[in-house]
């Protein structure tokens, strides 16, 4: 027998509990006698002959009589009364065989006449329920079924016809490429007729992990669908992920999409209603700084039912269940604004009162079953057909996504609230659970922009290859990072965690390899084009006796002085030949440092020398030529100064505290100011390891726990026992390498670098992470002696303390692109990150709702949340291996924060490229420039064969900029606030 000890998972919401709560919360007890209870609900149900409904339920079968109006027998009955336009009080009598059990006065009130758009889709998790390939093949099968069901119901009443919305377009694109022409035409005809809708996003993205260019490129297929198959992409769906970047508004607008249906899954990890989310009316108009808007609908969100509210009210089960629950749901929306009570609105959440929902039209998502990756079903359409035959109101329409928005836009557009800014994602913390592959992807995002630019300059159209690499990057940024139970290693279903993460992470590494391959090829093509622009090698001009040369290309927008690292093969210049580097623009010798690749040490690598040099004032999107000439002697060997923990250049003096294991001082020589807050809780660059008193290997554990203080912080440790293992001074700069011991790692190495002539401090952290299923997090602390942060980079925007955000956005953390700025009247300080996007400002929060702080607030401190494994499902349960995190710090007086932030990030994300050339280009050349200091050139590429320059503005207001490209007339372009533009061709 089954033991009564084996209960369902404690605290987990389920349909039965939610549905019973809905029944209770939308009905009133009116009679309690003889051990039974009678409840009454006045509901928005109208018959075709002008009557409205009163539902009566009793704990035992009774005869229920609305005296003089209607009667019926049973435990759950519907009594009909003539429609009222003002409250009307009637007498309810409830009888059994012995007579009247009790009576009560019932007030029948006027009810709304609702239009309900039932949008049938399948939520695409690429993984989670099965290995990725299995899931995608199933979704292709679903499209086969959708076409069949649409054809089978073509003769049904229009509101009841089966309609299907392809929530994520990737399966549709694969299906169109994989099916016979006849099936493809059937699909296209249904799409043109509005029976099937393909929405704009290829899959559900963690948009904050995307670069701006990546986000735009993921929407490029919308034009292809229109051109090839004759149907437009009119709307988008963003499902599961609770938040999206402000740049999504502009990206969708650029593709002609104005409608967005969002379904935020709180999964016990989100508390938007504690941060203004209860004030977020729906639908609403989401406006970007550019002025572009999306009309947005977002769903009710009891735990993971976010995109299955139609399932919750029975629309996938049976007509009888829908008849019971849907009117109650509508009644709740009209009266209390949220139909569910405590315990369903996030597992640990309180009740979530909202103002009553104002409109008489509703968007209800349904899936064919109560699960992710569920296929299509005839049931919702069948229910709609029977419903509309039975009831005049509410009217159900089997609809595609955009049907609802067109209805709302036509009738209510000007009434809708407008909300601006970023809709910060509550799940962004999960990005830290795959820190190493995430770092590879972020490096790839940077490399791809440079690769495309160099290919284009060299005369090569690499658009297809670049797009394909971006697609791999985006697939890693797709929201399914693991199985339902990621700690398991089965071969199928939700326990296939090992298989799913192997494929997911390998995609990141492949994307980085592809980006590196493309950059490698682009550098050689660029060099070849410079060496022999007319197809014939020419001698290097102005450098008599030159052995070779490097074209040092700056892929950043502004001219800057920075370090270049280039390789000089021994077959070009023998390693025993002393060399010097000469700036072809000035004839001055540029000091350099060499690192020889010894064939005895590295027989598997190209032999030669890595040449490091600081090249001054290299133009943005241009190059400066460095000539390699015979030198008077070998380059000087590095000097090893005293290991006193201090390095410096013209701009900064940096001191490391060996005893405490962190940087104790960064002194800005120009400003005469200390940048480090020495009184902060953590040292500058200090490794902080948190371990939590929560158990691993429990699905959705975070939904079962709440953290209202520091109790669940089981342990906090910092790295200790620092040893300076190397201090180096070269002609290029100074470097300090420190090794430490810390919990959670086998070893930890910090490299601190200052380059001569470069106003920037570079920091590299390498750690050998130990794998553990224990719940943990790693932070690197950066306490600045400043006020609070004033600006930070977002995908497609700039955030800041005064910048609007959509109410209900996550507040305890920030997912940024690359930089944060601190600005005061005397000095601006900027901090940048390459691999790690997650930050917490001023304190470290507990990673469980409602995310209380664990330290007193320090406004100038940035905590880089480098990695974690706090998730219990969908994200990897542990991570290990050598992982690298790079950061940069710079400061300047009188510089706008966003401009300095972009400059700090440029040294990390846009390093100089040294292209080895043997022919004779000019001493310098600029390929594109823009004259506005807040406008960046992100890349040079090709669109429809034409060369284009892509721009992005960091300004909070519209600006006009002039773009100059050699051989063309200057082009003046107007960019909206934080907007993008393409000069010279169509938008990419």
C-alpha positions, 0 to 999 in steps of 0.5 A: 500500500502507499504510505500516507507519509508520501505527500506532494512537494510541500509548498508547491502550487498546483492547479487544484489548489489554485483553482479552489482558491479561485472558487473561494475568492470569487464566491460569498458564503450566504448560508451555513446550516445543518453542517453544510455551506452554500456559496454564491457568485454573480458572474459575467455570463450572459445568454443569447436571450438576455439573461445573466448568471448566478452560480450557487454551490453547496457542500451537499446536493440541494435545490436552489431557488431564486424566488420568482426567477429560476431554480435548479438542483445539485451541488453546483448550479447556474441560475439565470436572471434577466440582465440588470443595469442596476443592483437587484436583490433577490431571495435565495432559498435552498431546500432538501427533502426535509424542507428549506435549509436556509435562505439569504438575500442575493444582490445581482449586479451589472456585469461586464461583457468580455471579449476573450482572445484565446492565443494557442501556442507552445512555449519553446524551451530549447532543452529543459524537458528533453535534450535540445535536438529532441525538443526542436524536432517535436516543435517541427511536428507541432507545426505539422499538426497545426496545419492539419488542425487549421485545415480541419476546422476551416469550416467552423465559425470564425471565432472558433477556428483553430489558430496557432501562434508560433511563439518562437520563430526558430521552429518555423524557420527550420520547418519551412526549410525542411518540408515539401513545397506543398506543405510550405505553401499551405503554411504560408497561405494560413499565415497570410490569412491570419490563421497561423502567426509567426512571431518575431523573436527566434527563441526566448532570450535573456536579452540582457546577455545580448549585445545591441548588434546581436539583438538586431540581427536576431530579427533579420529573418522578418524581412525574409519571411515577407519577401519569400512567403508573403506574410508579415511579422506583426508581433512578438512574444517574450515568454518565461523570462521575467524582464527584457532590456530597453533596447528590445523596444527599438530592435522590434520597432526596426523590424516593423513589430509594435506588439509584445505579449510578455509572460513573466515566470516568477518561479519563486525568484521574483518579487516585482510587486514589492518594487512597483509591479502592482502599479503596472497596469495592462496593457501598457505602452512601453517607450524607449528613450528614442520615443519608439513604443511597443504595445505590451500585454503581460500575463498573470503570474502565479508561479510557473503558470505565467504563460498558461493562465488559460490552462489554469482556468480550464481552457485546455481541459474541458468545456465544463471546467472552463465554464466553471472557472473562466467566469470566476477569473473574469469576475476577479479581474474586474473586482480585485485586480488579481484572481489568486490569493497568498501562496500562489503569487510566487511561493513565498510571496504575500497577496498581490493586490492590484487595482481592478482590471479596467478593460473588457478585453483579455488576452489568454494564453493556452498550451495543449498540455500543462507543460513547457514544450506542449503541442497543439490541441483541438480542445481550446478551439472546441471549447470556444465553439461550444462556448459561443453557442451557449453564451453570448458573453463573454465572447471567446475567440480562438486568435493569433497573438496580434489579433488581440493587440489590433483590437486594443490599439483600435479601441483603447490606445490613447487610454493606456499608461506609458512606462519607460526604460529598462524592464530589468530581468529577475532571472539575470542572476542565472547568467552567473551559473555559467561564468566560463562559457558566458565569458567566451560568448561576451568575448565573441560579441566583441570579436565579431564586430571587429572581424566584420569591420576588417573583412569589410575594409579588406573588400570581403563580404563576410555577412553570412559567416558573421550572421551565423556566428551571431546566431550561435552566440544568441543560442547560448543567450537563449533562456534555457540553460539546463534541464529541469533537474540539471544535476542529473545525467540521464539520456532523455526527459528533464533529467538529461542535465549533463547532456543538455549542458554539454550541448549548451556550453559547447555552443558558447565555445564554438561561437567564440572559436568561430568569432576568433576564426573570423577575426583571424581571417579578417586580420590577414585579409586586411593585412593583404589588402594593405600590403598589395592594394593593387594586387602587387607587393610594393616596398614599404615607403618612408622606412628604408631597410624596413624588415616588415611592418604592422598596421595597428588598427583601432576598432574603437570610435575615438583615437586613443593611445593603447597597447598592441600585442602582435606576433612577428614570425621567425620566418619573417624576421629571424629571432636573432635579429635585433629590431626596433619599431618606428612610428611611420607617422612621425619617424619616432622609435616606439619602445617595445617589449618582446616575448620569445616563443621557444621551440623547446618550450612550445614546439606545437605553436608558431615560433617567433616573438610576441611584440608589445608596444604602446602606440600613441593616438591611433585614429578610431576605425583606422590604423597607424603603421609601425615599421619593423627595422633593424635595431641597435641591439636586442630589446631590453629584458624585463626588470624585476623591481622590489616586491613591495607591491607598488606599480605606477605609470604617468597617471596612477600609482597602485599599491597592493596590500599583501597581508589583506589580499587586495589593492589598498590604493589607486592614486590618480596623479593628475587629480591628486586624488585617491580612488579607493575607499579605504574604509569600505567593508571589502578591499579593492579587488577583494575576492569574496566567497559566500556559501548559503545554508540551502540544500542542493538538488531540489527542483525549484528550491528557491521557491520554498525559501524566503530570506528576510535577514542573513540567516541563510548566509552560511559562510562568508570568506575572503581570499587570504595568504597573498604572495606576490609571485611576479613584479615586472617593469618593461619598456611598455609598463609595469605588472604585478602578479599575486597569488592567493588562497580562497574558499571555493577555488584551487588557486586564485591569481590576480594580475595588475597592469599599468601601461606607459602612456595609457590612463587606465588600470587593467585587472585580470582575475584567474581562478580555478573553480572547484565544482560543488553542488553547494549553493555559493557565489563569488564576488569581486569588490571594487569600493570607490571613494566616490558618490553613487554610480551615475550611469551604466551601460545597458543593451540599447540604452544607458541606465542611471539612478534618475533613469526611468525603469518599468515598474516591477523591475529587479532592483537588487542587481544590475545586468550591464553590458560593460561599464559603470560611471561615477561622476562628481564636479571634480572627477569622473571615475569609470569601471568596466568589465569584460566577461562578468555582466552582473553587478550589485551596487553598494552591498551584497544581497541575499540571493533569495526573495525578497533579497535583503542586503547583507552589508551596510550600504556603501554608495561607491562600491561595485560588487561584481557578481562573478559566478554563482550556482544558486538556481535549482532548475534550468541553470547548471547546478555547479561549475568548475575549471579555470575561469578569467575575469577582466576589468578596467578602471580609469578616471578623468576630470570634466568628462561625462560619465557615459563617455568615460565609461565607453572609453574604459570599456574600449580597452577591454572590448576593442583591443588594438589589432596588429596586422603584419604587412609586407607591402606599402600602405600609407602611414595612417588611414581612417575608414570612418569617423563620427563627430559627436562625442556621444555617438559610437561607431559599432562596426562597418559591414555590408547590407545588400552588398553595400558598405554601411557604418553602424552607429549607436548613441549614448546620449539621453536626448536626440543628437545630430552627427556627421559621419565621414567615410573616405571617398564619400560625401559626409552624411549627417544623421539624426539619432534618437536618444540612445538610438541606433542608425545605419549610414550607407545602406538598409538597417542590418 
